[in-house]
Amino acid sequence: MENQKETQEAIKEDQETLVRSIQEDELQDMLDEKVTDTLLNSEMEVEVTDEEISESVIDPEMVQQTIDAEEMQGVLDTRVLRDFDEGIITFDRSGVIQYINPAASLILGLTGNAVGKRYRDVFDKENSALLEFLVRSTAEKNTSYRGDIVFHRDDGRDVRLNTSCICLQDDDSQERSFAVHFEDITEIDILRRKRRESSAVFIGTMTAVSVWIFIVALWQQTGQKVPQEVMTQFIHVISLVMFFYVRRYTHFSFDEMGLKYKGISKAVKTDCLFTAIFAVMLFGAKYLILRVSPGFFAQGAPFWDWSRANWSDYTYPLTVVLQEFLSRGVIHENLRRIFVGKYSEAAAIIVSSLLFGALHIHRGFMYMIAATALLSIFGVLYRKQNSIWGLCIPHFVLGEMVWFLGFV
């Protein structure tokens, strides 16, 4: 009797160990096989016939425990699908939605319960791209499809989805269902598009800068000095061309081109203070140079020479706006979108300042250095203000001061 009792207890322990092993194996399968096997496991049922129970060495209590473990597995599967950040929708061969997780409803902007409805009734004709994708995905057996589609939400917002559809088949019943998995890549797509557009704009700008440098070199080859008016008109032309190009062929807003007005009053105060500080420095610099190296300036010229005024002084405000737009709204902003890494912002400021400083090659090396240094400071201010309007003040005032003080 004792041996028989020990044998029964041993069998019972083996049964419990087997149940625990089955549960652990099922949980591990859920994690390893991810979405596809998760969906398959959630739809499969444990079928145990009376004949199998009678022939098995496992008693009915163990079978019940196994069934309970399978049911618990199904609950865990549902929780995993529910907590996914990506959208998941399953539907049968006739197109009736069987499951839709919360992420899918959020991404697609669905407010009602779509379970039990045909997907053709849930997604209207405006989303023909999605409907065609689902029809094509379910046309053939054991086929997986992937592609990007644009989905039109009821709230008017368009989202771009990276979508895949797979066939789920129960080998025992030969029944087929389908799972659609998608993620919202709208922001990623916008960033990619802006980078492509920025690259195109930057290539155009670099071409213009290179052409200008060659023109100056050719001009100097003839022994002539490039007139200031030529430089001014060149800046006007290239800035206007880039403005219309950006507006016509890109998706950049006025704010993204540095033309926003929000916060302009605060920016003006900062830039006026900056202008006053540099104005004092320019007056002080000329005073010191006159004492140390009086030959630096034209002999007999007054400290402030109003006689140098010409028609370009009247158009200079427009020139300033166009130059700031070209240097910040075009070159600087596009470099920010192209450059990556920890120091991408600093690189955008430095490179844009160097490029714009190079445009002043006709004025000589020292002027190019001074212009690059000043534009680098402008770049820091621009990054804080995200607008060119305040920077037009120091650009105009300091530019006129440099001219009438005789530095150029």
C-alpha positions in Angstrom: 0.0 0.0 0.0 2.7 2.4 0.9 4.6 1.7 -2.4 1.3 2.3 -4.3 0.7 5.5 -2.4 4.3 6.7 -3.2 3.8 5.8 -6.8 0.6 7.9 -7.0 2.3 10.8 -5.4 5.2 10.5 -7.8 2.9 10.4 -10.7 1.0 13.5 -9.4 4.3 15.4 -9.0 5.3 14.4 -12.5 2.0 15.7 -13.8 2.4 19.0 -12.0 5.9 19.4 -13.3 4.7 18.7 -16.8 1.9 21.3 -16.5 4.4 23.9 -15.3 6.8 23.0 -18.2 3.9 23.4 -20.7 3.1 26.8 -19.3 6.7 27.9 -19.4 7.2 26.7 -22.9 4.0 28.5 -24.1 5.1 31.8 -22.5 8.6 31.5 -24.1 7.0 30.8 -27.5 4.9 33.9 -27.1 8.0 36.1 -26.6 10.2 34.3 -29.3 7.7 34.2 -32.2 6.4 37.8 -31.6 3.4 39.1 -33.5 2.7 36.3 -36.0 2.8 33.4 -33.6 1.1 35.5 -30.9 -1.8 36.0 -33.2 -1.8 32.3 -34.2 -1.7 31.2 -30.6 -4.5 33.5 -29.6 -6.9 32.0 -32.2 -6.0 28.3 -31.7 -8.0 26.1 -29.4 -7.0 23.0 -27.5 -9.1 20.1 -28.8 -8.9 17.0 -26.6 -11.2 14.0 -27.4 -12.5 11.5 -24.9 -10.5 8.8 -26.7 -7.3 10.7 -26.3 -8.0 11.2 -22.6 -8.7 7.6 -22.0 -5.5 6.5 -23.9 -3.3 9.1 -22.2 -1.3 8.4 -19.1 -2.3 11.9 -17.9 -5.5 12.0 -15.9 -8.4 14.4 -16.6 -7.2 16.8 -13.9 -4.0 17.4 -15.7 -5.8 18.0 -19.0 -7.9 20.6 -17.3 -4.8 22.3 -16.0 -3.4 22.3 -19.5 -6.5 23.9 -20.9 -6.4 26.5 -18.2 -2.8 27.2 -19.1 -3.8 27.7 -22.8 -6.5 30.1 -21.8 -4.1 32.1 -19.7 -1.8 32.1 -22.7 -4.5 33.6 -24.8 -5.1 36.3 -22.2 -1.4 37.1 -22.2 -1.3 37.2 -26.0 -4.2 39.8 -26.0 -2.4 41.9 -23.5 0.8 41.9 -25.6 -1.1 43.0 -28.7 -3.0 45.6 -26.6 0.2 47.2 -25.3 2.0 47.5 -28.7 2.9 51.0 -29.8 2.2 50.0 -33.5 -1.3 49.3 -34.8 -2.5 45.8 -35.3 -5.8 44.7 -37.0 -6.9 41.1 -37.6 -9.7 40.1 -39.9 -11.0 36.9 -41.5 -11.2 35.9 -45.1 -14.5 37.7 -45.6 -13.0 40.9 -44.4 -14.7 41.0 -41.0 -12.5 42.7 -38.3 -11.8 40.3 -35.4 -9.4 42.4 -33.4 -8.1 46.0 -33.3 -5.6 47.2 -30.7 -5.8 50.6 -29.0 -2.8 51.9 -30.9 -4.5 51.2 -34.3 -7.6 53.1 -33.2 -5.4 56.0 -32.1 -3.3 56.2 -35.2 -6.3 55.9 -37.6 -8.5 58.2 -35.5 -11.2 55.6 -35.1 -13.8 56.6 -32.4 -16.3 53.7 -32.6 -16.0 50.0 -32.1 -14.8 48.4 -35.4 -14.7 44.8 -34.2 -17.3 42.7 -36.1 -17.6 45.1 -39.0 -16.2 44.6 -42.5 -13.2 46.7 -43.1 -14.8 48.1 -46.3 -17.5 49.6 -44.0 -15.0 51.0 -41.6 -12.6 52.6 -44.1 -14.4 54.9 -46.6 -13.6 55.4 -50.2 -11.3 58.3 -49.4 -8.9 55.6 -48.2 -8.8 53.7 -51.4 -5.0 53.2 -51.0 -5.6 51.2 -47.8 -8.5 49.2 -49.3 -6.5 48.3 -52.3 -3.6 47.3 -50.1 -5.9 45.0 -48.0 -7.5 43.4 -51.1 -4.2 42.8 -52.7 -2.8 41.4 -49.5 -5.6 38.9 -49.1 -5.8 37.8 -52.8 -3.2 35.0 -52.5 -2.6 32.5 -49.8 0.5 32.5 -47.6 1.7 35.9 -49.0 3.1 38.8 -47.1 2.8 42.4 -48.4 4.5 45.6 -47.3 4.3 49.2 -48.4 3.8 52.8 -47.4 0.3 54.4 -47.8 -1.3 57.6 -46.8 -4.4 57.3 -44.6 -7.0 60.1 -44.4 -8.4 60.4 -40.9 -11.9 61.7 -40.2 -10.5 64.7 -38.4 -8.9 65.9 -41.7 -5.3 64.9 -40.8 -3.3 62.7 -43.2 -0.9 60.2 -41.8 1.7 58.1 -43.6 1.8 54.4 -42.6 4.4 51.8 -43.1 2.1 48.8 -43.5 2.5 45.0 -43.7 -0.1 42.3 -44.0 0.5 38.6 -43.3 -1.6 35.5 -43.7 -2.3 33.5 -40.5 -3.5 30.0 -41.2 -4.5 27.2 -38.7 -2.9 24.1 -40.1 -5.6 21.9 -38.6 -8.8 23.7 -39.7 -7.3 25.2 -42.9 -9.0 28.5 -41.9 -7.2 31.7 -42.9 -7.2 35.0 -41.2 -5.0 38.1 -41.8 -3.1 40.5 -39.6 -2.3 44.1 -40.6 0.6 45.7 -38.8 1.4 49.4 -39.3 3.3 52.3 -37.7 2.9 56.0 -38.1 5.9 57.3 -40.0 4.4 60.7 -40.7 7.1 62.7 -38.8 9.9 60.5 -40.1 8.6 61.1 -43.7 8.4 64.9 -43.1 12.0 64.9 -41.8 13.2 62.9 -44.8 11.4 65.2 -47.2 12.8 68.3 -45.6 16.3 66.9 -45.7 15.9 66.2 -49.4 14.5 69.6 -50.1 17.3 71.3 -48.0 19.9 69.4 -49.9 18.5 70.7 -53.2 18.3 74.3 -51.9 21.8 74.1 -50.6 23.2 72.7 -53.9 21.6 75.7 -55.7 23.1 78.1 -53.2 26.6 76.6 -53.4 26.4 76.8 -57.2 25.5 80.5 -57.0 28.4 81.2 -54.5 30.8 79.3 -56.7 29.7 81.2 -59.8 30.2 84.5 -58.0 33.7 83.6 -56.9 34.7 82.7 -60.4 33.2 85.9 -61.7 35.2 87.9 -59.2 38.4 86.0 -60.1 37.8 86.6 -63.8 37.1 90.3 -63.1 40.3 90.7 -61.2 42.2 88.9 -63.9 41.4 91.8 -66.2 42.9 94.2 -63.6 39.6 95.8 -62.6 38.0 96.2 -59.3 34.5 94.8 -58.8 32.1 97.7 -58.2 30.0 97.6 -55.0 26.8 97.9 -57.1 27.6 94.6 -58.9 27.8 92.8 -55.5 24.6 94.4 -54.3 22.7 93.4 -57.4 24.1 89.9 -57.3 22.8 89.5 -53.7 19.4 90.8 -54.8 19.1 88.4 -57.6 20.3 85.3 -55.8 18.2 86.0 -52.7 15.0 86.6 -54.8 15.6 83.5 -56.9 16.1 81.3 -53.8 13.0 82.8 -52.1 10.7 82.0 -55.0 12.4 78.6 -55.4 11.8 77.7 -51.8 8.2 78.8 -51.9 7.5 77.0 -55.1 9.4 73.7 -54.8 9.6 73.0 -51.0 7.2 72.7 -48.1 9.0 75.2 -45.8 6.8 77.7 -44.0 7.7 81.3 -43.5 8.7 80.5 -39.9 11.1 77.8 -41.2 12.7 80.3 -43.5 13.5 82.6 -40.5 10.6 85.1 -41.4 8.4 84.6 -38.4 7.2 87.7 -36.4 6.4 86.0 -33.1 8.6 87.4 -30.3 10.0 90.1 -32.6 9.7 92.8 -29.9 12.0 91.0 -27.5 14.5 90.3 -30.4 14.5 93.9 -31.4 15.5 95.0 -27.8 18.4 92.5 -27.8 19.6 93.4 -31.2 19.5 97.2 -30.5 21.6 96.6 -27.4 24.0 94.6 -29.5 24.1 97.3 -32.2 24.9 100.0 -29.6 27.8 98.0 -28.2 29.4 97.4 -31.6 28.8 101.0 -32.7 30.8 102.2 -29.8 33.5 99.6 -30.6 33.7 100.8 -34.2 34.1 104.5 -33.2 36.7 103.4 -30.7 38.5 101.3 -33.3 38.8 104.2 -35.7 40.0 106.6 -33.0 42.8 104.2 -32.1 43.8 103.5 -35.7 44.0 107.2 -36.4 46.4 107.6 -33.5 48.5 104.5 -34.2 48.3 104.2 -38.1 46.8 107.3 -39.6 47.7 106.1 -43.1 45.1 103.4 -42.8 42.3 105.8 -43.8 42.2 108.2 -46.8 44.2 111.4 -46.2 42.1 114.4 -45.4 38.9 112.5 -45.0 36.7 113.5 -42.1 36.0 111.1 -39.2 32.5 110.5 -40.5 32.3 111.1 -44.3 28.8 112.0 -45.5 30.1 112.6 -48.9 30.3 108.9 -49.5 26.5 108.6 -49.6 25.1 107.3 -52.9 21.9 105.7 -54.3 22.8 102.3 -52.9 22.3 103.7 -49.3 18.6 104.1 -50.1 18.3 100.5 -51.3 20.5 99.1 -48.5 17.5 98.3 -46.2 16.2 95.9 -48.9 19.7 94.5 -49.4 20.0 93.9 -45.7 16.8 91.9 -45.6 17.7 89.9 -48.7 21.2 89.2 -47.3 19.9 88.0 -44.0 17.3 85.8 -45.7 20.0 84.3 -47.9 22.6 83.8 -45.1 20.1 82.6 -42.4 16.8 81.6 -43.9 18.4 79.7 -46.8 22.0 78.7 -46.0 21.9 78.4 -42.2 18.5 76.7 -42.0 19.3 74.2 -44.7 22.6 73.3 -43.2 20.8 72.7 -39.9 18.6 70.1 -41.6 21.5 68.5 -43.4 24.1 68.3 -40.6 23.8 65.7 -37.9 25.7 65.0 -34.7 26.5 66.7 -31.4 27.9 69.9 -33.0 25.6 70.2 -36.0 24.2 73.5 -34.8 27.6 75.1 -34.3 28.8 73.7 -37.7 25.7 75.2 -39.4 26.6 78.7 -37.9 30.2 78.5 -38.8 29.8 77.1 -42.3 27.0 79.5 -43.2 29.1 82.4 -42.0 32.1 81.3 -44.0 30.1 80.9 -47.1 28.6 84.4 -46.8 32.0 85.8 -45.9 33.3 84.3 -49.1 30.8 86.3 -51.1 32.7 89.4 -50.1 35.9 88.2 -51.8 35.9 91.3 -53.9 36.6 93.4 -50.8 39.7 91.6 -49.8 40.9 89.1 -47.2 40.5 91.2 -44.1 37.0 92.2 -44.9 36.1 88.6 -45.5 37.5 87.7 -42.0 35.6 90.5 -40.3 32.3 89.7 -42.2 32.7 86.0 -41.2 33.3 86.8 -37.5 30.3 89.2 -37.4 28.0 86.8 -39.2 29.0 84.1 -36.7 27.7 86.3 -33.9 24.6 86.9 -35.9 24.2 83.2 -36.2 24.2 82.7 -32.5 21.6 85.5 -32.1 19.5 84.0 -34.9 19.5 80.6 -33.2 18.0 82.2 -30.1 15.5 84.3 -32.0 14.7 82.1 -35.0 14.0 85.2 -37.0 15.9 87.5 -39.3 14.0 90.7 -38.6 15.8 91.8 -35.5 19.1 91.0 -37.0 18.4 93.4 -39.8 18.9 96.3 -37.4 22.6 95.6 -36.5 23.3 94.6 -40.1 22.0 97.9 -41.5 23.4 100.2 -38.8 26.8 98.6 -38.6 27.1 98.2 -42.4 26.4 101.9 -42.9 28.8 102.8 -40.1 31.6 100.8 -41.7 31.0 102.6 -44.9 30.8 106.2 -43.6 33.6 105.7 -41.2 35.8 104.7 -44.1 36.7 101.1 -43.1 35.9 100.0 -46.7 
